Amino acid sequence: MDIVATVINGVVVGLVGLALALAGKGRFDRLDRRIDRLEERLDARMDGFQGSLDSMRSDLTQVGLAVGARPRTRNA
């Protein structure tokens, strides 16, 4: 009689574990998709930020050349 109760308990625990795994999988899949979208948005913003830094560097270089700035000498 104890073996039957043990088998029933094992089956119930297995089914509950399977149900929780399936419920959790959907939740983690949605979370993965949200994180992927967030990474794409962040990459797009960083690309735009890098472009603005490049243009600012170019503008500052032109200003420096216009006022006659010379490169710094390096110590040997």
C-alpha positions in Angstrom: 0.0 0.0 0.0 2.9 2.4 0.7 4.3 1.8 -2.8 1.0 2.9 -4.4 1.0 6.1 -2.3 4.6 6.8 -3.2 3.9 6.4 -6.9 0.8 8.6 -6.7 2.8 11.3 -4.8 5.6 11.1 -7.4 3.1 11.5 -10.3 1.4 14.5 -8.7 4.8 16.1 -7.9 5.9 15.5 -11.5 2.7 17.0 -13.0 2.9 20.1 -10.8 6.5 20.5 -11.7 5.7 20.2 -15.4 2.8 22.7 -15.1 5.1 25.2 -13.3 7.8 24.8 -15.9 5.4 25.4 -18.7 4.0 28.5 -17.0 7.4 29.8 -16.2 8.7 29.2 -19.7 6.1 31.6 -21.3 7.0 34.2 -18.7 10.7 34.0 -19.4 10.2 34.0 -23.1 8.3 37.3 -22.8 11.0 38.7 -20.6 13.7 37.7 -23.1 11.7 39.5 -25.9 11.4 42.7 -23.7 15.1 42.6 -23.0 15.9 42.2 -26.7 13.8 45.2 -27.6 15.4 47.2 -24.9 18.9 46.3 -26.2 17.9 47.3 -29.7 16.6 50.7 -28.6 19.7 51.3 -26.5 22.0 50.3 -29.5 20.1 52.7 -31.7 20.5 55.6 -29.2 24.2 54.8 -28.7 24.7 54.9 -32.5 23.0 58.3 -32.7 25.1 59.5 -29.7 28.3 58.3 -31.4 27.4 60.2 -34.5 26.8 63.4 -32.6 30.2 63.0 -30.9 31.9 62.5 -34.2 30.4 65.6 -35.7 31.3 67.6 -32.5 34.9 66.4 -32.7 35.0 67.4 -36.4 33.6 70.8 -35.6 36.1 71.3 -32.8 38.9 70.2 -35.1 37.9 72.9 -37.6 37.7 75.5 -34.9 41.2 74.5 -33.7 42.6 74.7 -37.2 41.0 78.0 -37.8 42.6 79.6 -34.8 46.0 78.1 -35.6 46.3 75.5 -32.9 49.2 73.2 -33.2 49.5 69.6 -32.0 51.1 69.1 -28.6 54.7 67.9 -28.6 55.3 64.6 -27.0 58.1 63.9 -24.5 60.7 61.5 -25.9 
